[in-house]
């Protein structure tokens, strides 16, 4: 049986106040003092008009913006595109804010606007709603980006027909320290999908 080949069509990263797509610097911000302003700057740069963005927590904003960079110049996204994401900190950054919102109220009633983001998989929900995606999605918490696991899991989804394409990657945030990497995997592209290639692109 001939093994199906898959490729890394596009990839992007958001690190150190910079946004990269396919290895090229797309956006740099040397002026903002915090992540909130940095994210807002990317939003404006991409000329997005999506009011719901402003209600998202910072982790969700990072994942959402990375997906917008990834989809930039694509006419549409197949609704059977799967999402496979991971990080180290889960939703810890927002969990802390959630705890604070409880302690700051006399009735100890949590803020619903904060509570909704106390699970990391909300990122995938926001991306799916925005792009009308209806495929498989999974969020894993690991110590570091696991290119071997990500590539194998993504291949299984495509081999079994559960997904036409896969967006896999790493979206991590803890105390304003962030690291974001997304890759679009499909049957077309210049870079063949291997754990080595995926890891090399993450470490660029």
N, C-alpha and C positions, 0 to 999 in steps of 0.2 A: 504494500500500500504506500503510495506516494504521499509524503507529508506536505500538507498545505503550507505555503509560505505566506507570512504576514510582514507588514512593513510599518515603520514609523514615518507617517506622512508629514506631521508637523509636531513641534514641541515648543514649549515656552517656559520661562522661569521668571520669578519675581523675587529679587534679593537686593539688599543693600541700597534701597531707594532707586533701583533700576528694573526695567522690564525688558526681557529678551524674547525674541521669537526666532526659532531656527538658528540660534547662535548669534544673531545680529541684535545690537542694542536698539530697542524701539522707543524707549522713553527713559529719561533720567530726571530725578528731582533732587536738587541739592539745597533746596530752600525750606521744605517742610520740616517741622520740629517733631512731628508725631505721625503715627501710622494712619490715623484718621484723615489727616490732611493729605498724606501721600496717596491714599486710596482715592480720595476725592479728585486729586490731580490726574490720576490715571483715567478715572471716569470721564472727566472733561476732555482729556486728550483723545479718548476713543469716541468722543461725541455721542455718548449714550444718552438715551432718553427712556429711563426706566425708573420711575419714582420709588418703586419698592426697594431699590438698592439702598436708599438712605435709611431704611429701617433695619437693615441687616446688621449683625454684629461684625466685628472686624475680621474674624476667621472666615465667615461666609463671604464677606466682600472680597477677600483675597482669592478664594476659590472661584467666585463668580467672575471677577475681572480676568483671571487667568484663562477661563473658558472663553471669554469674549475675545481675548487676544488670539487664542487658538482657532476660533471660528472666523476671525476677521478675514474678509475676502472670499469666504465660502457662501455660495448662494443659499444653501439650506443644509440642515443637519438631519440625517436619517433618524426617524423616531425610534428605530431599533438600535441606536447607539447606546452601549452600556457605559456605566461609570464605575470605576474601581479605584478608590482613593484610600489613602492611609496617612497617619501622622503619629507623632510620639506623645503629644499632649492631650489628645482627644479634644474636648471642649473646655479644658481647664481654665483658660483665660476668661471665658464667659461665666463659668461656674463660680469663680470668685466674685464677679459682679452680681451674680444671682444671690449669693450668700449675703453680700453687702446690702442689696436691696431689701432683703428680709430683715436684717438687723437694724436698718435705718427706719423701719416703720413700727409704730407702737403695736399694731395688730399682727405684726410678723407675717403679713400677707405678701407673697412674692410678686414682683412685677411681671405680668404676663408677657410684656414685650421683651423682657430679658429671658424669661423661662423657656420660651419657644426655641431659643438657640443653645440650650444646654445639652444638646446631642450633636455630635459632629456630622451625622448624616443629613442634617438640614441643608448642608452645602449642596448635596446632590439633588435634593428636592427643589431648591431654588434654580439650579442649572436646568433641571428637567422641565420645570414649569416654563421657564423663559424660552426654551427651544423645542417644547412639545415632544420631549423624549419619553418613551414608554417602555424602555427595556430594563434589563437587569441592572441592579446597582448594589454595591457593597462597600462598606467602610471598615478598614482594619486599623487597629492600634498596635504599632510595632516600635521597637527601639530605634530603628533607622530605616531608611528607604531600602526595601528588599526587591531589587530588580529581578532576581530569579523567580520569586513568588509572583510578582506582578505580571511578568511576561507569561508564565505558565498559566495563571488563572485567566488572563485575557485570552490566550490561545484556546483554552477549553471553552470559553463562552462563544467564540467564533466558530470553532470546530463543530460544536453541537447545535449550531444554528440559533442559539439564544440571543445572539447579537450580530449585527452586520458589521459594526465597528466598535472600538472600545476607546474610551478616554481613561487612561490610568495615570496615577501620579501621587504626589506628596504635597499636602497642604497643612503646614504646622505653624502654630503661633503660641507663644508663651511670654507674657510680660513684654510685649512689643518686639520680641525677637521672632522674626518670621522667615520661612523658607518654603517657597512654592515651586513646584515643577509638575507640569502636565504634558502628556504625550498622546497624540491622536494615532491610534493603531488601525490599520485597514489592510486590504488586499493590494493596495497600490502605494507606491512610494519609492524613494531612492535608498533609504536605509533599511536593511533587513532587520526584522525584530529578533534580537537575541538578548540574553541577560547582560552580556558584555556591552553591547551597543547602548542599551537602555541605561545602564549604569554610567557609561562614559558621558552620555548626554546630560544626565543628572549632575555629574561632577564637573561639568564645564565651568 
